Amino acid sequence: MRLVQLTVPTGKRETILDTLDERGIDYVVSDETSSREYTAVVYFPLPDAAVEPVLDEVQNAGIDEDAYTVVVDAETVVSRRFQALREEYEDGDVGSDRISRQELQAEADDLTPSFPVYAVMTIISAVVATAGLLLDSPAVVVGSMVIAPLIGPALGASVGTVIDDEELFVESVTYQILGVVLAIAAAAIFALVVRMTNIVPPDLVLANVGEISERLAPDLLSLAIALGAGIAGVVSIATGTSVALVGVMIAAALIPPAGVAGITLAWGQPTAAIGATVLVLVNLLSVNLAGLLTLWYAGYRPENLFSLGETEQRVRHRIVGLVVIVLVFAVFLGGITYASYETGNFEQDARDEVEQVLAQDQYERYQLLEFQVVLDDDYPFRNPDRVIVTIGGPPGETAPELADTLHERVNRHADGSVNVEVRYVEVLERGDQ
């Protein structure tokens, strides 16, 4: 529910009150004596879904943009006429739950801080995320998402497009681009300082850090995270509910990958930064695409109906452009996903071959203790480089021909040559005779 406070220009009092009466809207009028331009202030409650059409109709009756219109939350309204008004406008669909176009625009503006604040908070968030990634601490990484001010610009571009506010659109896009650049640069500088001062082990292997490795070779599931964050963000802002948790979701799609990209650059591994950078870009574009589609589906249109056709064309072009770019990145992520799938199949097939060989009679005294597939460093499309087979057997016994046999059997399932390393561990068994 909303309470609208509307200033009435001179000569428009009767017209506006007649409009409210025709709509069956309860109102209270107080005389305005502070200015000759306005004669009264009208207060009236409205259901959320009624704010936009009523304000549009009142504006058509003579309220210009220079007049004051204030819309605030109303906790409780006790009125039979208000209940009838709610039944008229609320029909249970998406449009009946959304806030007005005017409130949406104000909400998008409020969610975007001034640029100095935005830049400082983004840099701090990236630095905290980088520290959490190097420490392999999920809790610290989540904490970095909480302080990231990304939800405003991420959704502002979509809002600006559908309501024909090009100034908001350009500002939001600029914020997003600069935010990504600042996040990656801050992460790279901080990680370089950490590495040069030996705060982390100098021989740290990034692929062995869980929080980092999962973002070096992202897969198609990353798209689901970004699209879900975009839709949830728009639904939250459009229905007037809390956007704090959704902001964390959007930050989760952007800040940690940006931190990983900065870390790999600081470690002198630009090829390893490809996957993380692509992940940042595809997530950013997916959030914008999901937001744009959701807002248009929810029924938001520009205030000026004469610009509706032009806005529809602009929305269509931007949706097509975003879809094409996201699909290009999706193909890239699909390639990584397929490479991961092939690696998984190879690992299973190679393990089966090792188990079959050890099941033969001549190797009955040996048992498989550990099986490991080591991937190469060709990010983001990593392939098996070697297989380590740890075998337990009687003390002092080895089977020199076993390595050759396993090498031949394992490489049947590899696209290229994969080295096989066999390690023997003495197994002593003691028990009652």
C-alpha positions, 0 to 999 in steps of 0.5 A, spaced: 500 500 500 502 507 498 500 513 500 500 519 495 501 526 497 500 530 491 500 538 490 495 541 486 497 547 481 492 553 480 486 552 476 487 544 476 483 542 483 476 541 481 479 537 475 484 532 479 478 531 485 473 529 479 478 524 477 479 521 484 472 521 485 471 517 478 476 512 480 472 511 487 479 514 491 478 516 498 482 523 499 484 528 504 485 536 501 489 541 505 489 548 502 496 550 500 499 557 502 506 557 501 506 558 494 501 561 489 503 556 484 499 551 488 492 551 491 492 545 495 495 538 497 491 532 496 493 525 500 490 519 498 491 511 499 492 506 493 494 499 492 501 498 489 498 496 482 494 502 482 499 507 483 502 508 476 495 508 472 492 513 477 498 518 477 499 517 469 491 519 469 492 525 474 498 527 470 494 527 464 489 532 467 494 537 468 500 535 473 506 537 470 513 534 472 515 541 476 509 539 481 511 535 488 508 528 488 511 524 494 509 516 494 510 513 501 509 506 504 502 505 508 502 500 513 494 499 514 488 502 510 481 501 513 476 503 508 471 499 504 472 504 498 480 502 498 478 494 499 474 495 492 480 499 489 484 493 491 480 488 488 479 492 481 487 493 480 490 487 484 488 480 480 494 476 482 498 477 476 505 479 476 503 486 474 499 487 480 504 486 485 509 491 482 511 498 484 509 503 479 514 506 474 515 512 478 517 508 484 522 503 480 526 509 477 527 512 484 529 505 487 534 504 481 537 511 483 537 510 490 541 503 489 546 507 485 551 511 490 555 516 488 561 514 484 567 516 489 563 511 494 561 506 489 569 506 487 571 505 494 566 500 496 568 496 490 575 496 491 574 494 498 570 488 496 575 486 491 581 486 496 577 482 501 575 477 496 582 476 494 584 475 501 579 470 502 580 467 495 588 466 497 586 464 504 581 459 501 576 461 506 569 461 503 566 465 509 571 471 507 569 471 500 562 471 502 563 477 506 566 481 500 560 480 497 556 483 502 559 490 501 559 490 494 555 496 491 553 492 485 546 491 485 544 498 483 548 499 476 547 492 474 539 493 475 539 500 473 541 499 466 535 495 465 530 500 468 533 505 464 532 502 458 524 500 459 522 506 462 526 510 456 531 514 461 537 514 457 541 518 462 540 512 467 542 507 462 548 510 460 550 512 468 549 504 470 553 502 464 559 506 465 558 504 473 558 497 471 564 497 466 568 501 471 566 497 477 569 491 473 576 494 471 577 497 478 575 490 481 580 486 477 585 492 478 585 492 485 585 484 486 591 484 481 595 490 485 593 487 492 595 480 490 602 482 487 603 485 494 601 479 498 606 475 493 612 479 493 612 480 501 611 472 502 605 473 506 602 467 502 607 461 500 611 463 494 610 456 491 603 457 492 599 453 486 593 456 484 590 450 482 590 447 488 586 452 492 579 450 492 576 457 492 580 459 486 581 453 482 573 452 481 573 459 477 579 458 473 575 453 468 568 455 469 562 451 466 555 453 464 552 452 471 555 459 471 550 462 467 544 459 471 547 463 477 547 470 473 541 469 470 538 467 477 541 473 480 538 478 475 531 475 475 531 475 483 534 482 483 529 485 478 523 482 482 525 484 488 526 491 486 519 491 482 515 488 488 518 493 493 521 487 497 528 487 500 534 487 495 540 486 500 540 479 499 539 479 492 545 484 492 549 479 495 547 474 489 549 479 484 556 480 487 557 473 488 556 472 480 561 478 479 566 479 485 570 472 486 571 471 479 574 478 478 578 477 484 581 470 481 582 474 474 586 479 478 590 474 482 592 470 476 595 476 473 599 477 479 602 470 479 604 472 471 599 467 468 595 471 463 592 465 460 589 462 467 585 469 467 582 468 461 576 463 464 575 468 470 575 474 466 570 471 461 566 468 467 565 476 469 563 478 463 558 473 461 555 474 468 555 481 468 551 481 461 547 475 463 544 479 469 543 485 465 539 480 460 535 477 465 533 484 468 531 487 462 527 481 460 523 481 467 522 488 467 519 488 460 515 482 462 512 485 468 509 490 464 514 496 465 513 501 459 515 509 458 511 514 461 510 518 454 506 513 450 508 517 443 515 514 445 513 507 446 514 504 439 521 507 439 522 504 446 520 497 444 525 497 438 531 499 443 529 494 448 528 489 442 535 491 439 539 490 446 535 484 448 538 481 441 545 484 442 545 481 449 543 474 447 548 474 441 554 476 446 551 471 452 551 465 447 558 467 444 560 466 451 556 460 452 559 457 447 566 458 450 563 456 457 560 450 453 567 448 451 570 448 458 564 444 460 565 439 455 573 438 456 571 437 464 566 432 461 571 428 457 576 429 463 571 425 467 570 420 462 577 419 462 578 418 469 573 413 470 575 409 464 582 409 466 581 407 473 577 401 470 583 399 466 587 399 472 582 395 476 582 390 471 589 389 470 590 388 478 584 383 478 589 379 473 592 372 477 599 375 476 597 381 480 593 378 485 598 380 491 597 387 489 591 392 491 590 399 488 591 404 494 590 411 490 588 413 483 589 420 481 589 424 474 593 430 474 591 435 469 595 440 465 596 448 466 593 449 459 587 454 462 581 454 461 581 447 457 585 443 461 587 436 459 589 430 462 597 430 463 599 424 467 596 419 471 599 417 478 597 410 480 599 408 488 599 400 489 600 396 495 604 390 495 608 385 499 615 388 502 620 388 497 616 386 491 615 390 484 612 388 478 616 392 472 612 390 467 606 393 470 607 400 468 608 399 461 601 395 461 598 400 465 600 405 460 598 402 454 591 400 457 590 407 460 592 411 453 587 407 449 582 412 452 586 418 451 586 423 445 594 424 446 599 421 450 598 421 458 604 419 462 603 413 467 606 413 474 606 407 478 608 408 486 609 402 490 607 402 497 609 396 502 603 393 505 604 389 512 599 385 514 599 382 521 594 377 525 593 371 529 595 365 525 
